Amino acid sequence: MVGSEHYIAKETEQVYSILGTKSVGYNSGQRLPLNLLSLILGEGTSSRLYQNIREKLGITYQINSFINFYRDASSFGIYFSTNTGSFDKAMKNIEKELTRFREKGINERELKRAKEYLKGSILLSLESTSNRMIRMANLILNHGRIIPVEEVIGKIDAVSADEIKVLAEELLRFENFTKVFIKPQTKLITTAA
């Protein structure tokens, strides 16, 4: 499946961009590898996209990956904002990061850090009664049972770097992402002329 590009002209000084593609659903055995892939690629200040594109190159104001899970599928994406002069460079470097992730995979340090972060997030969320109830409702709806936290932790610990690489090889193909850009009106008109 090849992605498409959509441009929206607005009165703005920056370029706001979302790159998205379809991925595995909530009930997939690849859900936890997808969570870990997203954490390593673009969630938080230690992620690859943040470190390499925002911190090292300084060409985005904000950059992160995200997942919206549904039962049978999910949307996986990357959001970033930048100025018009850095837009092309940001796009090229995001593509480069996706290719590097796909081809070289991840190291054990990255995997361990992502696993600890994901487990910590789950355990911290259980301190809220409403989060506990939402978790139980989601588990009943999607799995027909309440899965003990220990079982989820065990599944997170069992995810391998190879599983994440296999998923990345399919998911992180830049040409398959649908791309939506909000650009300044004058800049959009100039590039179209």
SULVENBEL-V979763 format. One record per residue. N is the residue number from 1. RES is the residue in three letters. SS is DSSP state (A for helix, B for strand, O for the rest). Layout:
n->N res->RES ss->SS
n->N res->RES ss->SS
This chain:
n->1 res->MET ss->O
n->2 res->VAL ss->O
n->3 res->GLY ss->O
n->4 res->SER ss->O
n->5 res->GLU ss->B
n->6 res->HIS ss->B
n->7 res->TYR ss->B
n->8 res->ILE ss->B
n->9 res->ALA ss->B
n->10 res->LYS ss->B
n->11 res->GLU ss->O
n->12 res->THR ss->O
n->13 res->GLU ss->O
n->14 res->GLN ss->B
n->15 res->VAL ss->B
n->16 res->TYR ss->B
n->17 res->SER ss->B
n->18 res->ILE ss->B
n->19 res->LEU ss->B
n->20 res->GLY ss->B
n->21 res->THR ss->B
n->22 res->LYS ss->B
n->23 res->SER ss->B
n->24 res->VAL ss->B
n->25 res->GLY ss->O
n->26 res->TYR ss->O
n->27 res->ASN ss->O
n->28 res->SER ss->O
n->29 res->GLY ss->O
n->30 res->GLN ss->O
n->31 res->ARG ss->A
n->32 res->LEU ss->A
n->33 res->PRO ss->A
n->34 res->LEU ss->A
n->35 res->ASN ss->A
n->36 res->LEU ss->A
n->37 res->LEU ss->A
n->38 res->SER ss->A
n->39 res->LEU ss->A
n->40 res->ILE ss->A
n->41 res->LEU ss->A
n->42 res->GLY ss->A
n->43 res->GLU ss->O
n->44 res->GLY ss->O
n->45 res->THR ss->O
n->46 res->SER ss->O
n->47 res->SER ss->O
n->48 res->ARG ss->A
n->49 res->LEU ss->A
n->50 res->TYR ss->A
n->51 res->GLN ss->A
n->52 res->ASN ss->A
n->53 res->ILE ss->A
n->54 res->ARG ss->A
n->55 res->GLU ss->A
n->56 res->LYS ss->A
n->57 res->LEU ss->O
n->58 res->GLY ss->O
n->59 res->ILE ss->O
n->60 res->THR ss->O
n->61 res->TYR ss->O
n->62 res->GLN ss->B
n->63 res->ILE ss->B
n->64 res->ASN ss->B
n->65 res->SER ss->B
n->66 res->PHE ss->B
n->67 res->ILE ss->B
n->68 res->ASN ss->B
n->69 res->PHE ss->B
n->70 res->TYR ss->O
n->71 res->ARG ss->O
n->72 res->ASP ss->O
n->73 res->ALA ss->B
n->74 res->SER ss->B
n->75 res->SER ss->B
n->76 res->PHE ss->B
n->77 res->GLY ss->B
n->78 res->ILE ss->B
n->79 res->TYR ss->B
n->80 res->PHE ss->B
n->81 res->SER ss->B
n->82 res->THR ss->B
n->83 res->ASN ss->B
n->84 res->THR ss->A
n->85 res->GLY ss->A
n->86 res->SER ss->A
n->87 res->PHE ss->A
n->88 res->ASP ss->A
n->89 res->LYS ss->A
n->90 res->ALA ss->A
n->91 res->MET ss->A
n->92 res->LYS ss->A
n->93 res->ASN ss->A
n->94 res->ILE ss->A
n->95 res->GLU ss->A
n->96 res->LYS ss->A
n->97 res->GLU ss->A
n->98 res->LEU ss->A
n->99 res->THR ss->A
n->100 res->ARG ss->A
n->101 res->PHE ss->A
n->102 res->ARG ss->A
n->103 res->GLU ss->A
n->104 res->LYS ss->A
n->105 res->GLY ss->O
n->106 res->ILE ss->O
n->107 res->ASN ss->O
n->108 res->GLU ss->A
n->109 res->ARG ss->A
n->110 res->GLU ss->A
n->111 res->LEU ss->A
n->112 res->LYS ss->A
n->113 res->ARG ss->A
n->114 res->ALA ss->A
n->115 res->LYS ss->A
n->116 res->GLU ss->A
n->117 res->TYR ss->A
n->118 res->LEU ss->A
n->119 res->LYS ss->A
n->120 res->GLY ss->A
n->121 res->SER ss->A
n->122 res->ILE ss->A
n->123 res->LEU ss->A
n->124 res->LEU ss->A
n->125 res->SER ss->A
n->126 res->LEU ss->O
n->127 res->GLU ss->O
n->128 res->SER ss->O
n->129 res->THR ss->A
n->130 res->SER ss->A
n->131 res->ASN ss->A
n->132 res->ARG ss->A
n->133 res->MET ss->A
n->134 res->ILE ss->A
n->135 res->ARG ss->A
n->136 res->MET ss->A
n->137 res->ALA ss->A
n->138 res->ASN ss->A
n->139 res->LEU ss->A
n->140 res->ILE ss->A
n->141 res->LEU ss->A
n->142 res->ASN ss->A
n->143 res->HIS ss->A
n->144 res->GLY ss->O
n->145 res->ARG ss->O
n->146 res->ILE ss->O
n->147 res->ILE ss->O
n->148 res->PRO ss->O
n->149 res->VAL ss->A
n->150 res->GLU ss->A
n->151 res->GLU ss->A
n->152 res->VAL ss->A
n->153 res->ILE ss->A
n->154 res->GLY ss->A
n->155 res->LYS ss->A
n->156 res->ILE ss->A
n->157 res->ASP ss->A
n->158 res->ALA ss->A
n->159 res->VAL ss->O
n->160 res->SER ss->O
n->161 res->ALA ss->A
n->162 res->ASP ss->A
n->163 res->GLU ss->A
n->164 res->ILE ss->A
n->165 res->LYS ss->A
n->166 res->VAL ss->A
n->167 res->LEU ss->A
n->168 res->ALA ss->A
n->169 res->GLU ss->A
n->170 res->GLU ss->A
n->171 res->LEU ss->A
n->172 res->LEU ss->O
n->173 res->ARG ss->O
n->174 res->PHE ss->A
n->175 res->GLU ss->A
n->176 res->ASN ss->A
n->177 res->PHE ss->O
n->178 res->THR ss->B
n->179 res->LYS ss->B
n->180 res->VAL ss->B
n->181 res->PHE ss->B
n->182 res->ILE ss->B
n->183 res->LYS ss->B
n->184 res->PRO ss->B
n->185 res->GLN ss->A
n->186 res->THR ss->A
n->187 res->LYS ss->A
n->188 res->LEU ss->A
n->189 res->ILE ss->A
n->190 res->THR ss->A
n->191 res->THR ss->A
n->192 res->ALA ss->A
n->193 res->ALA ss->O
